[in-house]
Amino acid sequence: MSGETSAGASRRRTTNRARTLLAAALLGASSLQAAWAQPYPPALAQAGVRDFNIAGQSLADGLIEFARQSGLQVSAETGVVGNVRTAGVRGRMTPDQALAALLSGTGLAYRLSGTMVVVENARTSPSDALQLDPVRVQGYPVPAQAMIDNLPPPYAGGQVATGGQLGLLGNRDVMNTPFNQTNYTAQKAQDQQAKTVRDVLVDDPSVRFFVPDASTGADTMFIRGFMVQNASTTYGGLYGMLPSATIMAELAERIEVLKGPSAMLNGMPPQNSIGGTVNVVPKRAPDTDLTQLTASYVSGAQFGGHADVARRFGNDKQFGVRFNGAFKAGQTDVEWNSDQRALAVLGLDFRGEHVRLAADLGYQSQYIGGMIPYLGVADNVPMPWAPDARKNQGQPWGYHSDKDLFGVFRAEIDLTERVTAYASFGAHDYRDQQLNAGTAITVADVNGNATSTPLNFSAYNTILAGQAGVRGLVDTGPIGHELSVIATTYERTIGNGLASLPAVSTNIYSPNVIAPLNMATPAAAKVSTATFWTLGVADTLSAADKRIQLTVGARLQQVTTANFNRTTGVRTSNYDQGALSPSVALVFKPVENVTIYGNWIQGLQEGSIVGSQFANAGEIFPPYKSNQYEAGIKADWGKFTTTFSAFQISQPSILTNVTANTQFLGGEQRNQGLEFNVFGEPLQGVRLLGGMMLLSGVLTKTQGGLTDGWIAPFAPAVNLNLAGEWDLPFVPGLTLNGRVIYTSSQYIDTTWPRRSLADWTRFDVGVRYAFDNPGAKGQLLIARFNVENLLDADYWAGGNGTTTLTLGAPRTFRVSLTANF
């Protein structure tokens, strides 16, 4: 085994021999001198206090993580560490304290050989080896219940993390999480050359997205067969703070996807998403200086650059600054379509002995020329063949312009070593303007003839959000408690203006170009406001050394909304309802590396007000409650984890009693599924990521029972994703990668005869090469080349209705060169 910086992961795997070299920066030792009663090696005598976060795992992986977080070369014979495991270490301490905790009780010792720390058997080690008796680490580390400066470490292979955020519950290790959650790392996003946060989820079989890049729509996706809006993505747990249309991947340290509804954990999402929650963890300055520059190229002619620079200041490096700036622009592979994106995010943090502060200030802009519209099919028209994805169904003069300005401030204070209070507040301003030949191009016959309605649109969103709470650890006899209390608020104002012209004709197989439209941009006026506030409480009870964990909790949600006439400003309707969402979840570990779990949790969607055309006009429905039942098993095989889960989600909907001319809450769609997930490094230098979802989405309660038992639209029965990487042992630093994505056919409507999208398969391949940077000794240059949709297949990727169908992207090449200094 070996360890070094994540950028050098490829090379360290290929150079492993009988010994393991771990690259890192060792900070110093002082507190163990009396315990060992002998002088420190010179390299350790210069060390200082820093933060360690190493989960319980095999000692081999623990030493790799220790090296990465500290900085000195570490060597250990594979026969010495063998199958030894470590309980891990977490907190703010000196490296000798961290190493002592890692090796405590293992019978191993360490000594300094030149500038390298050598870990070996205490019984056979030379006389100068430091014997590591059981040691209680002193000092005041970052407590387990804290969130700031407490990022769960990467799992073997570096593509996913060992844990992630669970809203109200805080950080949880994957094996202590009673849900199906995958936490993707910034390294995975960078190696994939992901353009957006949504792109990073490409290897998740529970996720499908249908809105293409550089199109008229936001980065919407389906999770477990239910639509999840991009605006429902959280930023370190706060809704509404990230860019509304698309989120550039360069701002994220982690992209965490929690499958299924999560009202108790995260509150009601602002856009009624129940399929899952995506959380983005912001980047923070690491202990070592970071200067990384990336140049990139994407076909047809998109050029870009990314700078990631971080420094820490102060005697104990308590002040951190990290800047991420990116700019990409140029023509895409789709006719007439260009995409320009810019990002600037400044991350600041302070870590004191009992107080931690953080702020993230960001700006993102995007300009799309010749944007790609949705496609659609009129009633009673057979489903057409997918047209050439390189042909733009829109117009060369169409455009879409977005600007997002956002900022979030966070604070934590440790009231005691086991109790932490926290608060965060954020603001987000979003501006949008579009001119297009039609949001949707609707096919009118089997020959592909279609019509569209030109539209000029402007909009703004202003959002304020905040939360405050307390997390604490309490023991009552043999029962441990992890208590959490939270209060949140979310306020949103939406304004828009639109103008349209008579429909124009085109053809999806041979699009017509029309003259640019002379349409004045309408002013955006307020059309709606919304205020959400919640109060949540949860307790995780644990026993038998956390082998049994029971989580119970509930969240009270109040929703207040109002709609306004765009022209007069007069309020046309208002809504004020609340709901209580309880939840229960169980974790049972029959053996150390196996977790069996189950949960019942609800999702919330804003209710509706019955319209004036019905006999019960004005009736207000409370928020709709979706119920999820889930059970699963996870097995951590050391460097490779497998998970299996079975779930059922029931989503209610509104039906109409035609005889009485009334509306009532009586409809239901029920999605049942099986999920298989794998991640990690099953063999040295071989990494796997992906899985399969089998889905049965059924309409169980429908209008008059006419379609009861029908398969729900846009609920493919099989999703398969499998990605792999292989570090070539005969070419140090060279890594090959590939991916296959399969989606089975899916219905698009509930008319007879039913129409469907054909199944599709996509193949991606790539190569990565890491080598010495001649301009910076000890640093690396990393070249990446990826091809998406290798066979250049044309296919219907998905949709959300007969007028919102989209095509898969054509074959796309991505090239980048990253330099570390």
LOKEPA-592776 format. One record per residue (C-alpha): x, y, z. Coordinates in steps of 0.5 Angstrom, whole numbers, padded with zeros to 4 digits, always signed. Each point is the difference from the previous one (the first is absolute). Last residue first. Layout:
BEGIN
XYZ...
end
This chain:
BEGIN
+0005+0048-0016-0005-0005-0002-0001+0000-0008-0007-0003-0003+0000-0001-0007-0007-0001-0003-0003-0004-0006-0008-0001-0001-0003-0003-0007-0007-0001-0001-0004-0005-0004-0007+0003+0000-0005+0002+0006-0006-0004+0001-0006+0003-0002-0006+0003+0004-0007-0001+0001-0004+0006+0003-0007+0000-0004-0002-0007+0001+0002+0001+0008+0006+0000+0004+0005-0003-0005+0005-0005-0001+0007-0001-0004-0003-0001-0007+0005-0003-0004+0005+0001-0005+0007-0004+0001+0007+0003-0001+0003-0006+0001+0005+0003+0005-0006+0003+0004+0005+0004+0004+0007+0000-0001+0005+0002+0005+0007+0002+0000+0004+0002+0006+0007+0003+0001+0003+0001+0007+0006+0004+0002+0003-0002+0007+0004+0003+0005+0007-0002+0004+0004+0006-0004-0005+0005-0003+0002+0002-0007+0002-0007-0003-0007-0003+0003+0001-0007+0001-0005-0005-0003-0008-0002+0000-0003-0003-0006-0008+0000-0001-0004-0004-0005-0007+0000-0002-0006-0004-0002-0007+0001+0000-0006-0005-0003-0007+0002+0000-0006-0005-0001-0007+0001-0002-0007-0002+0001-0005+0002-0004-0005+0006+0002-0007-0002+0001-0007+0001-0003-0006-0003+0003-0006-0002-0005-0004+0003+0004+0002+0006+0004+0004+0000+0007+0006+0003-0002+0008+0000-0002+0001-0008+0001+0007-0002+0002+0005-0004-0004+0006-0003+0004+0006+0004+0002+0007-0002+0000+0006+0004+0001+0007-0003-0001+0007+0003+0003+0007+0000-0002+0007+0002+0003+0007-0002-0001+0005+0003+0004+0008+0002-0001+0004+0002+0006+0005-0006-0001+0000-0004-0006+0000-0007+0001-0005+0000+0006-0005+0003-0004-0005+0004+0005-0007-0003-0002-0006+0004+0001-0007-0002-0001-0007+0002+0000-0007-0004+0000-0007+0003-0001-0006-0004-0001-0007+0003+0000-0006-0005-0001-0007+0001+0001+0000+0007-0003-0005+0004+0003-0002+0006-0004-0007-0001+0000-0003-0004+0005-0002-0008-0002-0007-0001+0000-0003-0003+0006-0006+0005+0001-0001+0003-0007-0007+0001+0000-0001+0000+0007-0005+0006+0000+0006+0005+0000+0006-0004+0002+0002-0004+0007+0005-0005-0001+0005+0003-0006+0006-0005+0000+0007+0001+0000+0004-0006+0001+0007+0001+0000+0006-0004-0001+0007+0004+0002+0007-0002-0002+0007+0001+0003+0005+0005-0001+0008+0001+0002+0005-0005-0001+0008+0002+0001+0006-0005-0002+0007+0003+0002+0000-0006+0006-0006-0004-0001-0007+0001+0003+0001+0008+0000-0006+0003+0002-0007+0001-0002-0006-0005-0001-0008+0001+0000-0006-0004-0001-0007+0003+0001-0007-0003+0000-0006+0004-0002-0007+0001+0002-0003+0007-0003-0007+0001+0002-0004+0005-0003-0007+0003+0003-0006+0004-0001-0005+0001+0006+0001+0008+0002-0007+0002-0002-0003+0005-0006-0007+0001-0001-0005+0000-0006-0005-0004+0004+0000-0005-0006+0007+0001-0002+0003-0001+0006+0007+0002-0001+0007-0002+0002+0006+0003+0004+0006-0004+0001+0003-0004+0005+0007-0003-0001+0002-0007+0003+0007-0002+0001+0002-0007+0001+0008-0003+0001+0004-0006-0001+0008+0002+0002+0006-0004-0002+0007+0003+0002+0007-0003-0002+0007+0004+0002+0007-0002-0002+0006+0002+0004-0001-0004+0006-0006-0004-0002-0005+0005+0003-0007-0003-0001-0006+0003+0000-0007-0002+0001-0007+0003-0002-0007+0001+0002-0005+0006-0002-0007+0003+0001-0001+0007-0003-0006+0004+0001-0002+0006-0004-0004+0005+0004-0004+0006-0004+0000+0006+0004-0007+0002+0002-0005+0001-0005-0004+0007+0000-0007+0000-0003-0001+0006-0004-0005-0003-0005-0004-0006+0003-0005+0000-0006+0006+0001-0005+0002+0005-0005+0002+0005+0005+0007-0004+0001+0001-0004+0006+0006+0002+0004+0006-0004+0000+0005-0004+0005+0008+0001+0000+0003-0007+0000+0003-0003+0006+0004-0007+0000-0001-0005+0005+0005-0005+0004+0000-0007+0002+0006-0003+0000+0004-0007+0000+0007-0002+0001+0005-0006+0000+0007+0002+0001+0006-0005-0001+0008+0002+0001+0000-0001+0008-0005-0006+0000-0008-0001+0002+0000+0008-0001-0007+0003+0000-0002+0007-0002-0007+0002+0001-0004+0006-0002-0007+0003+0002-0003+0007-0003-0005+0005+0002-0003+0005-0005-0004+0005+0003-0004+0005-0005-0002+0007-0001-0004+0004-0004-0001+0008-0002-0002+0001-0008-0001+0006-0003-0004+0002-0007-0001+0006-0005+0005+0005+0004-0001+0007-0004+0007+0002-0004-0004+0003-0006+0003-0003-0005+0004-0007+0002-0006-0001+0005+0002-0003+0006+0001-0007+0003+0001-0001+0008+0003-0005+0004+0001-0003+0007+0003-0007+0002+0001-0002+0007+0004-0006+0001+0000-0004+0007+0006-0005+0000+0000-0007+0003+0005-0005+0003+0002-0007+0002+0007-0003-0002+0001-0007+0003+0008-0002+0000+0002-0007+0002+0007-0002-0001+0002+0007+0003+0005-0003+0005-0006-0005+0003-0005+0006+0000-0002+0006-0004-0006+0005+0000+0000+0005-0005-0005+0006+0002-0003+0005-0005-0004+0006+0000-0002+0005-0005-0003+0007+0000-0002+0003-0007-0001+0006-0004-0002+0001-0007-0002+0007-0003-0002+0000-0008-0001+0006-0004-0003+0001-0007-0001+0004-0006+0004+0006+0001+0001+0003-0007+0006-0001-0005+0000+0005-0006-0001-0003-0007+0005+0000-0005-0002+0003-0006-0001-0004-0006+0003+0000-0007+0001-0007-0002+0006-0002-0004-0002-0003-0006-0002-0007-0001+0005-0006-0001-0004-0007-0001+0002-0006+0003+0001-0006-0004-0001-0007+0004-0004+0004+0006-0004+0004-0005-0002+0007+0000-0007+0005+0000-0001+0006+0004-0005+0001+0006-0003+0007+0001+0005+0005+0004+0001+0000+0008+0002+0004+0006+0002-0001+0007+0001+0003+0006+0003-0003+0007+0000+0001+0007+0002-0005+0006+0001+0002+0007+0002-0005+0005+0001-0001+0007+0003-0006+0004+0000-0001+0007+0003-0005+0005+0000-0003+0007+0004-0006+0002+0001-0005+0006+0004-0006+0000+0002-0005+0005+0005-0006-0001-0002-0004+0006+0004-0006+0003-0003-0005+0004+0004-0005+0005-0001+0005+0006-0003+0007-0003+0005+0003-0005-0001+0006-0003+0003+0003-0007-0002+0007-0002-0002+0003-0006-0003+0007+0000-0004+0005-0005-0001+0006-0004-0002+0000-0007+0000+0006-0006-0003+0001-0006-0001+0007-0005-0002-0001-0007-0001+0005-0006-0002-0003-0006+0000+0004-0007-0003-0001-0007+0000+0002-0007-0004-0004-0006+0000+0001-0007-0004-0005-0004-0001-0003-0007-0005-0005+0000+0002-0007-0004-0003-0004-0005+0002-0007-0003+0001-0004-0006+0003-0007+0002-0002-0004-0005-0005-0004+0004-0004+0006+0002-0001+0006+0004+0007+0000+0004+0000+0006+0006+0006+0004+0000+0000+0002+0008+0003+0007+0003-0001+0003-0007+0004+0004-0005+0004+0003+0006+0001+0006+0004+0002-0001+0007+0002+0004+0006+0002-0002+0007+0002+0004+0006+0001-0004+0007+0002+0003+0007+0002-0004+0006+0001+0001+0007+0002-0004+0006+0000-0001+0007+0003-0006+0005+0000-0002+0007+0003-0005+0004+0000-0002+0008+0005-0006+0002-0001-0005+0006+0005-0005+0001+0006+0004+0002-0004+0005+0003-0003+0006-0003+0004-0001-0006-0002+0006-0005-0001-0001-0007-0001+0006-0005-0002+0000-0008-0001+0006-0005-0003-0001-0007+0001+0004-0006-0004+0000-0007+0000+0004-0006-0003-0004-0006+0000+0003-0008-0004-0004-0005+0000+0002-0008-0004-0005-0005+0001+0002-0007-0004-0002-0007+0003+0004-0006+0003-0007-0003-0007-0003+0001-0003-0006+0003+0000-0008-0002+0008+0000+0000+0002-0005-0005+0006-0004+0004-0005-0005+0003-0002-0003-0006-0008-0001+0001-0002-0005+0004-0005-0005-0003-0008+0003+0000-0005-0002+0005-0006-0001-0003-0005+0006+0000-0006-0001+0004+0001+0006+0004+0006+0005-0002+0007-0002+0001+0005+0004+0004+0007+0003-0001+0003+0004+0005+0005+0006-0002+0007+0000-0002+0003+0007+0001+0003+0004-0006+0004+0004+0005+0001-0002+0007+0003+0005+0005+0001-0002+0007+0002+0004+0006+0003-0002+0007+0001+0004+0006+0002-0003+0007+0002+0002+0007+0001-0006+0005+0001+0002+0008+0002-0004+0005+0001+0000+0008+0002-0005+0005+0000+0001+0008+0003-0004+0005+0008+0000-0001-0001+0004-0006-0001-0001-0007-0001+0006-0005-0003-0001-0007+0000+0003-0007-0002-0003-0006+0000+0005-0006-0004-0002-0006+0001+0003-0008-0004-0004-0005-0001+0002-0008-0004-0004-0005+0000+0001-0008-0004-0005-0004-0001+0000-0007-0005-0004-0005-0001+0002-0007+0000-0008-0002+0002-0004+0006+0007-0002+0002+0001+0006+0004+0003+0007-0002+0004+0003+0005+0001+0003+0007+0003-0003+0007+0002+0005+0006+0001-0003+0007+0002+0003+0006+0001-0004+0007+0003+0004+0006+0002-0003+0007+0002+0004+0006+0001-0003+0007+0001+0003+0006+0002-0004+0006+0007-0002-0003+0002-0001+0008+0005+0006+0000-0004+0003-0006-0002-0001-0007-0002-0005-0005+0000+0000-0007-0004-0002-0006+0000+0001-0008-0005-0004-0005+0001+0003-0006-0004-0003-0006+0000+0002-0008-0004-0001-0006-0001-0001-0007-0006-0003-0004+0001-0001-0007-0004-0006-0003+0002-0004+0005+0003+0002+0007+0006+0003+0002+0003+0001+0007+0006+0003+0003+0001-0001+0008+0004+0004+0005+0001-0003+0007+0003+0004+0006-0001-0003+0007+0004+0001+0006-0001-0005+0005-0005+0000+0006-0006+0000-0005-0004+0006-0002-0007-0002+0000-0005-0002-0006-0007+0001+0001-0004-0007+0001-0006-0001-0005-0006-0003+0002-0005-0004-0005-0007-0002+0003-0004-0006-0002-0006-0002-0004-0005+0005+0004+0001+0006-0004-0005+0006+0001+0004+0006-0002+0002+0003+0007+0002-0007+0003-0004-0001+0006+0004-0001+0006+0007-0003+0000+0000-0006+0005-0007-0001+0002-0002+0002-0008+0005-0005-0003-0003-0004-0006+0004-0005-0003+0007-0001-0002+0005+0005+0003+0005+0003-0005+0006+0003+0003+0005+0004-0005+0006+0002+0004+0006+0005-0001-0005+0004-0004+0002+0007-0004+0003-0003-0006-0006-0004-0002-0004+0006-0003-0007+0000+0002-0006+0001-0005-0007+0004+0000+0000+0002+0007+0007+0002+0002+0001-0003+0008-0004+0003+0006-0007-0002-0001+0000-0006+0006+0006+0000+0005+0003-0006+0003+0007+0001-0003-0003+0003-0006-0006-0004-0001-0003-0002-0007-0008+0002-0001+0002+0005-0005+0002-0006-0005-0007-0003+0000-0001-0007+0002-0005-0004-0004-0002-0007+0003+0002-0007-0003+0005-0001+0006+0004+0006-0002-0002+0004-0006+0004+0006-0002-0001+0007-0002+0006+0005-0002-0004+0006-0002-0003+0000-0007+0001+0004-0006+0006-0004-0002+0007+0001+0000+0001-0007+0004-0005-0005-0002-0007-0001+0005-0001-0007+0001+0003-0002+0006+0000-0007+0003+0002-0002+0007-0001-0007+0004+0006-0003-0004+0005+0005+0002+0006+0001-0004-0002+0006-0004-0001+0004+0007+0006+0004-0001-0003+0003-0006-0006+0003+0004+0006+0004+0004+0002+0003-0007+0005+0000-0005+0003-0007+0002+0007-0001-0002-0001-0007+0002+0007+0000+0004-0002+0007+0003-0007-0003+0002+0003-0006+0003+0005+0004+0004-0005+0005+0002-0003-0006+0004-0007-0004-0001-0004-0001+0006-0005-0006-0001-0006-0001+0005-0005-0005+0001-0003+0001+0006+0001-0003+0008+0007+0003+0000+0005-0003+0005+0004-0004-0006+0000+0007-0004+0003+0004+0006-0004+0005+0002+0001+0008+0000-0006+0004+0003-0007-0003+0002-0004+0006-0002+0003+0000-0007+0003-0007-0001+0007+0002-0002+0005-0005-0003+0004-0006+0001+0006-0004-0002+0001+0004-0006-0001-0002-0008+0005+0000-0005+0006+0000+0004+0002-0008-0002-0001-0002+0007-0005+0005+0004+0001+0007+0001+0001+0003+0006-0007+0003+0004+0001+0008+0000+0000+0003+0007+0003+0007-0001-0008+0003+0001-0005-0006+0002+0001-0001+0007-0003-0006+0004+0007-0004+0000+0003+0005+0004+0006+0004-0004+0006-0002+0005+0001+0003+0007+0007-0002+0003+0002-0007+0002+0000-0007-0004+0000-0006+0005+0005-0004-0001+0001-0008-0001+0007-0001+0000+0004+0002-0007+0007-0002+0001+0005+0005-0004+0005-0004-0004+0007+0002+0002+0002-0007+0003-0002-0003-0007-0007-0004-0001-0001-0007+0001-0005+0000+0005-0003+0007-0001-0002-0003-0007+0002+0006-0005-0003+0007-0003+0006+0004-0003+0000+0007+0000+0004+0003-0006+0004+0006+0000+0007-0004+0002-0003-0006+0003-0005+0002+0006-0003-0005+0004-0007-0003+0001-0003-0005+0005-0005-0006-0001-0003-0004+0005-0007+0002-0002-0003+0003+0006+0001+0007-0002+0003+0000-0007-0005+0006-0003-0001+0003+0007+0008+0001+0000+0000+0002-0007-0005+0006+0002+0004+0002+0006+0006+0000-0004-0003+0004-0005-0002+0005+0005-0007+0001+0002-0007+0003-0003-0005-0005+0000-0002-0007-0003+0004-0007+0000-0001-0007-0002-0002-0006+0003+0005-0004-0004+0000-0006-0003+0006-0006-0001-0001-0004-0006+0007+0000-0002+0004+0006+0003+0006-0003+0001+0000-0005-0007-0001+0006-0004+0006+0003+0003-0001+0008+0002+0003+0006-0003-0002+0007+0002+0002+0006-0004-0002+0007+0004-0006+0004-0002-0006+0000+0006-0007-0001-0003+0003-0004-0006+0004-0004+0004-0005-0002+0005-0005-0002-0005+0005-0005-0003+0002-0002+0007-0008-0001+0001+0000-0004-0006+0005-0005+0002-0003+0000+0007-0006-0003-0003-0006+0005+0002-0003+0004+0006+0000+0007-0003+0005+0005-0001-0001+0008+0001+0006+0003+0003+0001+0008+0001+0007+0003+0001+0004+0002+0006+0008+0001-0001+0006-0004-0002+0007+0002+0000+0002-0006+0005-0003-0005-0005+0005+0001-0005+0006+0000+0005-0002-0007+0003-0003+0001+0007+0004-0001+0006-0001-0006+0005-0005-0001+0006-0006-0003-0004-0005+0003+0004+0004+0006+0002+0001+0002-0007-0007-0002-0002-0003+0008+0000+0006+0003-0005-0001-0002-0007+0000+0003-0006-0003+0001-0007+0001-0005-0005-0002+0002-0007-0002-0006-0004+0002-0005-0005-0001-0008+0002+0005-0005-0003-0002-0007+0001+0005-0006+0000+0000-0006-0004-0002+0003-0007-0004+0006-0001+0002+0004-0006-0007+0000-0004-0004+0002+0006+0004+0006+0001+0000+0003-0007-0008+0000-0001-0001+0003+0007+0005+0006-0001-0006+0005-0001-0003-0003+0007+0007+0002+0003+0004-0006+0003-0001-0007+0002+0002-0007-0001-0002-0007+0001
end
